[in-house]
Amino acid sequence: MYPPVFEYVRPASLGEALRILEGREDAAPIAGGQSLIPLLKLRAISYGLLVDINRIPELRYARYGEVVELGALTRHYELEESPCPFLRQVAVRIGDVQIRSLGTLGGSLAHADPFGDWPAAMLALGAVVEVAGVAGVREVAIDDFIKGPYSTALERGELIVGVRFKCPERGAYVKFSRRHNDFAFAAVAVAGSVKDGHVIDVRIAALGAADRPVRLKKAEAVLAGAPLKPGVVAEAVDAARKEAEPPFDFRASAEYRRHLLGVALKRALGAL
């Protein structure tokens, strides 16, 4: 199908892009377009103006240090060889080569697909999202950024500038999907550290446990400070399955997703 007719502009700066987006209610930003273009072609959505943000230098950066800072225009493929091992695990599980070449980190977070890989990964990392509008820049904790399926804390005219977080000492991402690197039935992202065989500062995020990426806080509580032994892992898996409220759709039943979440968590913990 063909998308509806729209206007197109390509601003050269963040300020210019924000002024355009603020001035048009029917405007939308486009970067990789891996989600936006299919939705336009299906006519599930319609915009009168697409604002191409690919040439904006303020959105393109990657800084690795004690704190990792990634710009919104960071492409998935760029993170396949990231100095942060956890990011590499997630990046290689996203779509195919074409999608990873065009899709962006900021676009994935802004789209907030309930089965999107980066929202779950950033939730496990406890990332902070930097958001810009004509009124200035604000920071939103990832726990508060994802509001629901395809719903975020972004307000009209705002853009994600980037994210920041600490690369975890230990991390794992386990994903189950119908086809290789397809959207997940269920997935678990675990980030934290292990000291003297005990789990420290663990955060667990899941896809398929609710209508959006969510933390499995009861499983986190089981693991916090505990030895990473089979009995503790089994208790955490049981807590995760009880805590989850998986959705049902044409791809998987709620019970199947609940089972897979437990398997994914067990494998992720085994990989720490």
N, C-alpha and C positions, 0 to 999 in steps of 0.2 A: 504494500500500500504506500501511497504518497502522503507526506505530512501536509497539514494545512499551510497556507501561504504565511510567511513571516518575514519581517525585516531582519537585517543582520548588521551588527557593528562590531568593530574590533578595537577596543580602547588600548592605549599604550601604557596606562598607569592605573594604579589601584584607585586613586582619587577620582579619575575620570569614569572608571567602571561603576563606582559607587554612586556617583551623581546620576548616571544613566539609569541604573537600577532603581534608585529612589524616585526618579521622575516618571517612571512608567509602571503602572500596576500590572501590565501584561508582559513585562520583561522577565527573562530568566537567563542566568549565566550558563554557559556551556564550556566545558574543557575537553575531556575525552569523549563525552557524548555516548558512552556505552550503555547507559540507562535511558537518557533523555531521548535520543534519536529513535530507538524502538518504540517508546511510548508515543512519540509524535506520529510515527508512521502508522501505529495502531489507532491513532486519534483518541487515545485514552486521555490525553491532555492537549492543550492548545495554548500557544503563546504568540503574541503579536510581534515580539522582538526577542531575538537571541543575542546575548552579549558574550562574544568570544573573549575569554580571559587568558588565553594561552600565551599572549605576548607580554603579560604583566610580570616584570622582574621581581616585584616584592613578594610574589607567591611561589617563587621557585628557589628553594634553598634546602640544604641538608647539612646539619651541623651535628657532629658526634663528639661528645665529651662526657663529663659526669652526667649532664642532662642532654638527651637527644632532642633536636629541634628539626622538624620536617615541614616544609612548605606545602600548601594545599595542592600545588601542581606536581608534586612528586609522583611519578608514574609507578605503577605496580612493579614493572620490570626492574626499575632502579633499586628496589628493595630486595630483589633476589640475591644480590651480592652485598647486602648491607653488613657493616661491621657488627651489628646486633644480631646474634643468631636467631632470636625469637622472630624478628621481622622476616628473616629469610624463610623460616618455616611457613609463615602465613602467606607470603608473596607467591611462592611456587605452587600453592594450592588454589590460586585464583584463575578461573577461566582457562583460556588458551593463550598462545603467544600474541595473537592480535589484540585480545582484550588487555593483556598485561602491558602491551606497548602503548596503548592509548589511554586506558583508564587511570584515574588519579585518586590519590588518598583522600583529598578534600572532597572530591565528587562522591566517593563512596560514603563518606560520613554524612554529607549533606542529603544524599538520597535516602539513607537510613532504611535500606531494605532489611526486613526482619530476619533474613537469612544471609546478610552480607558479612563477609569475613572481617573487614577492617573495623567495623563498629564493635564486634566482639573482642578483637585483639586489643583495641584501644581501651575497652572497658577493663580487660584483665590487667593492662598496664597502668590504669589509673591516670590516663592522659588528661591534660588540660587543653581545651580547644580555644584558640585565639580567633575572635570574630570581629570583623570591622564593618562599620557603617559610616554614614556621613557625619554622625555625631561623635565618632571616635571608635576606639578599640576597647573591647571587653573580653574577659576570660570566663569560660564556662567549664566546670568539671565535667568530664565525660559522663559521669553518673547522672548528671542533670541535663546533658545535651540531648540524648535520645529520649524523646517523649513518648513514642509509640511507633507503630508501623508507618514508615515513610513520614514521620513527624519528628521535628527537632526544635531546639530552642532558637533557631535562626528566625529573625524578624524580617519583615519586608525590607528589601534593599540591602541586606547584609550579605557578606561573603565570609567563608572560612579563610583565614590567612594561613594558619598552620596549626600544628600540635606540638606539645612537648611532653616528655616523660623520661623516666630513667629506664635504661635497658636492664631487664631483670638478670640476676645472676644465673637463675635457672628458669627455663620456660619451655612450654610444649603446646602444640596445636594439633588436635586430632579431629578429623572431619569425616563424616559419612555422607556420601551423595550417590545418586543413581548412576551418574556417569563420572568419569574422572574429571575432577575439578569443577563439577557442576555446582549449583547452589546446594547447600547442605540440607539433609534431613535433620541432622543433629551434629553439633560440633562443640568442643570444649577447648577453651584457651586457659592455660594455667601459667601464672607468673609469680615468682617469689624467690626464695633462697633456702638453702638447706645447710645447717651448721651442726656438725657433730651428729649427723643422721637425723636431726630434728628439723621440721618445716618451720620457716620463719617468714613473716610478712606475705603470706600467700593471698592471691586474688584469683578467683575462678569465675570466668564468664562463659555463658553457654548460648548457643543457637538452638532453637527447637524446644526450649524449656518454657517459653511464653510467647506472646505475640510480638516480642522484640528481643534483642540481646539483653540478658539479665545476668547479674551475679548470683552465684549459688552460695549464699552467705552461711547457710547451715553446714554445708560441706566445708567451707573455710574455717568455721568455728571448730569442727572436729579435728582438722589438721593443724591448726595454729599451735605451735610449740610442741607438737606430738612427734614421736619417732615415725619415720616413713617405713612402717612395717605392714605386712599383709593384713593384720587385724584392723589397723587404723585405716588403711586404704578401703577395706570392705565396709567399714562404718561410714566413711565419707561417701562412698558410692551409694549406700543405702539412704543417707541423708539427702543426697542430691536427687535421687529418684523420688523421694517423698516430697521434696520441696518444689519440684518441677510441676508446672501446669501446661503440658505440651498442647499445642494447637493440633487440630485435625484438618487435613486437606487431601486433595486427590493423590498426593505423593506418599503420604504415610499417615498411619493412625496415631493417636495420642499414645497408646500403649507401646507401639513400636518405637516411637521417639523416646519414650521414657527408658526403654531398655537400652537403646543406643547411647543415650546420655551417660548411663552408668558404665557402659563398655568404654566410651570415649574418655571418661574421667579416669578410669583404671589405667588405661594405656598412657594417658598424659602424665599421670603421677609416676608410672613406671619409667618414663623417659626423663624424669628430672635428675 
